Amino acid sequence: MSKKVLILSGDGIGPEILAEAIKVLNVLSVDFGLDIDLDNGLIGGAAIDAVGNPLPDETLDKAKEADAILLGAVGGPKWEPLDIANRPEKGLLKIRSELGLFANLRPALTAPQLVEASALKPEVVSGLDIMIVRELTGGIYFGQPRGIRELDNGEKEGFNTLVYSESEIRRIGHVAFKAAMKRDRRVCSIDKANVLEATELWREVMIDISKDYPEVELTHMYVDNAAMQLVRTPKQFDVMVTTNMFGDILSDLASMLTGSIGMLPSASLDKNGKGMYEPIHGSAPDIAGKNIANPLATILSVAMMLRYSLAEAEQANRVEKAVDVVLSAGYRTPDITSTGMKNVGTIEMGDAVVAALKG
Ligand code: NAD
């Protein structure tokens, strides 16, 4: 039976990069027998403009039915004046929580061809291969109470709540340890246990879970030190597991080690392995509509989707190999270019991957 994939292009560069990912899926289906059924849905600013809601019920229903979801990005200056509860990003937070996508896997891998594109010295990043496991449906982004209130003295006060239950920590911990078992068997848990009780519990639970994985080495690091260590000696890490907000920040930081935010895919998984796949970057309104966005993070998200949710490891390898071939041939979008390379736009980069797939 065909696997159902829901395409949510979203805003800004979302539709441009998704168009290239769809080209790749079409080649896999026509030339390599991938049996999938693509459908489209509205999310984010595009959905607000069309129906006044960043996550229409119709999109949520389709997402629940799909085997996997491929997302571009949401948001942009057009919708910033809106109340925070009605902004495009709310659609994204809601789809993650409605589908129970609690585990966000963000590989930070430096392609050998892009070592020079990193902001760091080649010897620091060459061979880098980190997996950041970020908790995605809890913590301060979802904790209640939250809001902006007026105090008795008339001053305004903004407040949010950092809250983690033991079971929330436990399930993300298991994802991290299982990922480590397939890698170098090292987990570094990132917290701020010296200041925040919620992460004191985080640390306790991680230590408890580690007893189930005697072959995996567990270490702990405070988030401020982790930010420093990621820039100083990033290759010391194998799997990093952390909270929603710390993971948000550290994974963007890690992206710059690899050359560009335009290169990094991500997977957000539920407890059964169903997932939503998206590049880690946002809608990049500053470059939208210019045919210069790098589509490779989205194309590599397709590979993750094939591997994790569609049980198509061979097709995933095919896509990753094609991206490797294209980088080796010198194709570069502006975010990863250097002298002597073949400078191309979004569409041309997608075409190059398609050509590499077809051999
Ligand atoms: P961003 O990731 O969109 O852009 C940061 C910088 O990286 C920009 O200079 C941009 O041009 C560049 N960039 C991003 N993707 C690129 C690509 N594929 N190729 C080349 N360069 C790329 O982050 P931002 O500017 O902080 O946010 C812009 C909007 O995106 C905001 O509305 C924000 O809320 C939203 N956002 C959405 C998501 C998501 O949908 N998952 C994630 C982060 C931010």
Boltz pocket constraint, residues with backbone or C-beta under 6 A from the ligand:
constraints:
  - pocket:
      binder: B
      contacts: [[A, 13], [A, 72], [A, 73], [A, 74], [A, 75], [A, 76], [A, 77], [A, 89], [A, 92], [A, 261], [A, 262], [A, 278], [A, 279], [A, 280], [A, 281], [A, 282], [A, 283], [A, 284], [A, 285], [A, 286], [A, 287], [A, 292], [A, 293], [A, 294], [A, 295], [A, 297], [A, 335]]
      max_distance: 6.0
